[in-house]
Amino acid sequence: MPKKVRQIHDQLEQLDGSVLSIYLNTNPGSEDWKIRLKNGLKKMEEYVAASNPEEVKDLTKICKKVDVAIKDRRREMTNSLVCFASANHLVIYHLQIPVMNDFQWHEHAATEQLDELYKQYSKTGVLLLQRDKITLITSSLGELIDEKHFELDIELENWKQYKGVAYGSIYSSSANHREKFENRLRENQTRWYRNIIPSIEKHARTLNWKGVHLAGPSELTNVMKDLLNIKVIGETTRNYSGKSAHAVLNRTILATD
């Protein structure tokens, strides 16, 4: 269970009495979520007034509290949110993944959709492939939780891990030999990719990847696909060189562009 889901479940223990559960898509580029929130809360009050009129007073107070709390967080909006609220406690978390809009009022929090989302977006790896660089990205619930950068030292014929500004510096002073360098890479691509496979697979085991999504030119994803002993759950054959890890996730795991 990822940290965010665990935090939510831990906070649910503080809820007392009946609970209003909300799953709401909140695309920050649109104001539609405000209408969905207003209509969802109104329909929930109408439903409870008809089925359990003795509870509608408590629900109305909670709905007002939720409406204010969510709107106060409008600047934090991502793609969706999950909210659980009782008379004494309120839990709101923003998610990067889409949800099925849903409003429920029960004796306990409705966590079924959240748990299903975790199964669907469990810990997943993305390999961003270039001829001489590989980025290992780990996500859970569509969120970036780890990234590692490797670059090939073509003279020593080994891969080195880099962080920050050091990444991409090995050949910065050898631009005039780039064509020769590219030719060597093409000729030896499979062999050099094979050399980094143990490091990738060890990283996948350590972070408990459920599968991997390959991103890069098709001639590179095809080579990597044949070498990996990890379940390939997706492939995006585009060059994302220079893109941030967040941008790569949006175009692979979250499939937005």
C-alpha positions as CSV (number, residue, x, y, z in Angstrom):
1,M,0.0,0.0,0.0
2,P,1.5,3.3,-1.0
3,K,2.2,6.1,1.5
4,K,-0.8,8.2,0.3
5,V,-3.3,5.4,0.6
6,R,-1.9,4.3,3.9
7,Q,-2.2,7.9,5.2
8,I,-5.8,8.1,4.1
9,H,-6.7,4.8,5.8
10,D,-4.9,5.9,9.0
11,Q,-6.9,9.1,9.1
12,L,-10.2,7.3,8.5
13,E,-9.9,5.9,12.0
14,Q,-10.5,9.4,13.3
15,L,-13.9,9.6,11.6
16,D,-16.8,9.2,14.0
17,G,-20.4,8.5,13.0
18,S,-21.8,8.5,9.5
19,V,-19.4,9.4,6.7
20,L,-19.8,11.4,3.5
21,S,-17.4,9.9,0.9
22,I,-16.6,11.9,-2.3
23,Y,-14.7,11.0,-5.4
24,L,-14.4,14.0,-7.7
25,N,-12.6,14.8,-10.9
26,T,-11.1,18.3,-10.6
27,N,-9.2,19.1,-13.8
28,P,-7.6,22.4,-12.7
29,G,-8.0,23.7,-16.3
30,S,-11.8,23.7,-16.0
31,E,-14.4,25.0,-13.6
32,D,-16.8,22.0,-14.2
33,W,-15.8,20.4,-10.9
34,K,-17.6,23.2,-9.0
35,I,-20.9,22.3,-10.7
36,R,-20.3,18.6,-10.1
37,L,-19.6,19.2,-6.5
38,K,-22.6,21.4,-6.0
39,N,-25.0,19.0,-7.8
40,G,-23.5,16.0,-6.0
41,L,-23.9,17.4,-2.5
42,K,-27.5,18.6,-3.3
43,K,-28.6,15.2,-4.6
44,M,-27.0,13.5,-1.6
45,E,-29.0,15.7,0.8
46,E,-32.2,15.1,-1.2
47,Y,-31.6,11.3,-1.1
48,V,-30.9,11.2,2.6
49,A,-33.9,13.5,3.3
50,A,-36.1,11.0,1.6
51,S,-34.6,7.8,3.0
52,N,-33.2,8.8,6.4
53,P,-34.7,12.2,7.3
54,E,-33.4,11.9,10.9
55,E,-29.8,12.2,9.5
56,V,-30.3,15.0,7.0
57,K,-29.5,17.8,9.5
58,D,-26.1,16.2,10.3
59,L,-25.4,15.6,6.6
60,T,-26.2,19.2,5.7
61,K,-23.7,20.5,8.2
62,I,-21.0,18.2,6.8
63,C,-21.8,19.2,3.2
64,K,-21.3,22.8,4.0
65,K,-18.0,22.1,5.7
66,V,-16.9,20.0,2.8
67,D,-17.9,22.6,0.2
68,V,-15.9,25.3,1.9
69,A,-12.9,23.0,2.5
70,I,-12.7,21.8,-1.1
71,K,-13.1,25.3,-2.6
72,D,-10.4,26.6,-0.2
73,R,-8.0,24.1,-1.8
74,R,-8.8,25.1,-5.4
75,R,-5.2,26.2,-6.0
76,E,-4.0,22.7,-5.0
77,M,-6.2,21.0,-7.5
78,T,-4.7,18.2,-9.6
79,N,-6.7,15.7,-11.7
80,S,-9.0,14.5,-8.9
81,L,-9.6,14.3,-5.2
82,V,-11.0,11.9,-2.6
83,C,-12.7,13.3,0.5
84,F,-14.1,11.6,3.6
85,A,-16.0,13.7,6.1
86,S,-17.9,13.1,9.4
87,A,-19.1,15.5,12.0
88,N,-15.8,15.6,13.8
89,H,-13.1,15.1,11.1
90,L,-12.3,15.8,7.4
91,V,-9.9,14.0,5.1
92,I,-9.0,15.4,1.6
93,Y,-6.3,14.1,-0.7
94,H,-5.6,15.2,-4.3
95,L,-4.7,12.5,-6.8
96,Q,-3.1,12.6,-10.3
97,I,-5.3,9.9,-11.7
98,P,-8.9,10.2,-12.9
99,V,-11.7,8.8,-10.6
100,M,-15.4,7.9,-11.1
101,N,-17.4,10.8,-9.7
102,D,-19.2,9.4,-6.7
103,F,-21.0,10.7,-3.6
104,Q,-22.0,8.3,-0.8
105,W,-23.3,8.6,2.8
106,H,-22.8,5.5,5.0
107,E,-21.9,4.4,8.5
108,H,-18.3,4.0,7.2
109,A,-16.0,5.5,4.6
110,A,-16.5,4.1,1.1
111,T,-12.9,3.2,0.3
112,E,-13.6,0.6,-2.4
113,Q,-12.9,2.8,-5.4
114,L,-9.7,4.1,-3.7
115,D,-8.5,0.5,-3.2
116,E,-9.3,-0.4,-6.8
117,L,-7.4,2.6,-8.0
118,Y,-4.4,1.4,-6.1
119,K,-4.6,-2.0,-7.8
120,Q,-4.9,-0.3,-11.2
121,Y,-2.1,2.2,-10.6
122,S,0.1,0.1,-8.3
123,K,3.9,0.6,-8.3
124,T,4.9,0.8,-11.9
125,G,8.2,1.5,-13.6
126,V,8.8,3.6,-16.7
127,L,12.0,3.2,-18.7
128,L,12.8,6.3,-20.7
129,L,15.2,5.1,-23.3
130,Q,17.9,6.9,-25.3
131,R,20.9,5.3,-26.9
132,D,23.4,6.4,-24.2
133,K,21.0,7.4,-21.4
134,I,18.3,5.6,-19.5
135,T,16.0,7.0,-16.8
136,L,14.2,4.7,-14.4
137,I,11.0,6.2,-13.2
138,T,8.8,4.7,-10.4
139,S,5.2,5.8,-9.9
140,S,2.3,4.8,-7.7
141,L,-1.3,6.1,-8.1
142,G,0.1,8.0,-11.0
143,E,2.5,10.0,-8.9
144,L,6.3,10.2,-9.2
145,I,8.0,8.5,-6.2
146,D,11.5,7.9,-7.5
147,E,13.7,8.4,-10.5
148,K,17.3,7.4,-11.4
149,H,19.4,8.4,-14.3
150,F,22.1,6.3,-16.0
151,E,24.5,7.3,-18.7
152,L,26.8,5.2,-20.8
153,D,30.5,5.9,-20.6
154,I,31.4,4.7,-24.1
155,E,35.1,4.5,-23.5
156,L,34.8,2.4,-20.4
157,E,31.8,0.6,-21.8
158,N,29.8,0.8,-18.5
159,W,26.8,2.7,-17.2
160,K,27.1,5.3,-14.5
161,Q,24.4,6.7,-12.3
162,Y,24.1,10.5,-12.2
163,K,22.0,13.0,-10.3
164,G,21.1,16.6,-11.1
165,V,23.4,18.6,-13.3
166,A,26.0,15.8,-13.6
167,Y,23.5,13.9,-15.7
168,G,24.3,14.2,-19.4
169,S,27.8,15.6,-18.9
170,I,30.0,12.7,-20.0
171,Y,30.2,13.8,-23.7
172,S,29.4,17.5,-23.4
173,S,32.9,18.3,-24.5
174,S,32.9,15.8,-27.5
175,A,30.2,17.2,-29.7
176,N,32.6,17.2,-32.8
177,H,32.9,13.4,-32.5
178,R,29.1,12.9,-32.1
179,E,28.6,11.2,-35.5
180,K,31.3,8.6,-34.7
181,F,29.9,8.2,-31.2
182,E,26.4,7.6,-32.6
183,N,27.7,5.0,-35.1
184,R,29.3,3.1,-32.2
185,L,26.1,3.2,-30.2
186,R,24.0,1.8,-33.0
187,E,26.5,-1.0,-33.7
188,N,26.7,-2.0,-30.0
189,Q,23.2,-1.1,-28.7
190,T,22.0,-4.5,-27.8
191,R,25.3,-5.4,-26.0
192,W,25.4,-2.2,-24.0
193,Y,21.7,-2.4,-23.1
194,R,22.3,-6.0,-21.9
195,N,25.0,-4.7,-19.5
196,I,22.5,-2.5,-17.6
197,I,19.7,-5.1,-17.4
198,P,20.9,-6.5,-14.0
199,S,20.8,-3.0,-12.5
200,I,17.3,-2.3,-13.9
201,E,15.9,-5.6,-12.7
202,K,17.5,-5.2,-9.2
203,H,15.9,-1.7,-9.0
204,A,12.5,-3.1,-10.0
205,R,12.7,-5.8,-7.3
206,T,13.8,-3.3,-4.7
207,L,10.9,-0.9,-5.4
208,N,8.4,-3.7,-6.1
209,W,7.5,-2.8,-9.6
210,K,4.4,-4.7,-10.8
211,G,5.4,-4.0,-14.4
212,V,7.2,-1.6,-16.7
213,H,6.2,0.9,-19.4
214,L,8.8,1.5,-22.1
215,A,9.2,5.0,-23.6
216,G,11.5,5.9,-26.5
217,P,12.1,5.3,-30.2
218,S,10.8,2.0,-31.4
219,E,14.2,0.7,-32.3
220,L,15.2,1.1,-28.7
221,T,12.0,-0.2,-27.0
222,N,12.2,-3.3,-29.2
223,V,15.8,-4.0,-28.1
224,M,14.9,-3.5,-24.4
225,K,11.7,-5.5,-24.6
226,D,13.7,-8.6,-25.8
227,L,16.2,-8.3,-23.0
228,L,14.1,-7.5,-19.9
229,N,12.7,-10.2,-17.5
230,I,10.1,-7.8,-16.3
231,K,6.5,-7.7,-17.4
232,V,6.1,-5.0,-20.1
233,I,2.6,-3.4,-19.5
234,G,2.9,-0.6,-22.1
235,E,5.0,1.0,-24.8
236,T,5.1,4.5,-26.1
237,T,7.3,4.8,-29.2
238,R,8.2,8.4,-29.1
239,N,11.3,10.3,-28.3
240,Y,10.9,12.0,-24.9
241,S,14.5,13.2,-24.6
242,G,14.7,16.3,-22.4
243,K,11.2,15.8,-20.9
244,S,10.8,15.7,-17.1
245,A,9.8,12.6,-15.3
246,H,6.4,14.2,-14.5
247,A,5.9,14.9,-18.3
248,V,6.8,11.3,-19.2
249,L,4.3,9.9,-16.6
250,N,1.6,12.1,-18.1
251,R,2.3,10.7,-21.6
252,T,2.7,7.0,-20.5
253,I,1.1,5.8,-17.3
254,L,-1.6,8.5,-17.3
255,A,-1.8,8.6,-21.1
256,T,-2.4,12.3,-21.5
257,D,-0.7,14.7,-23.9
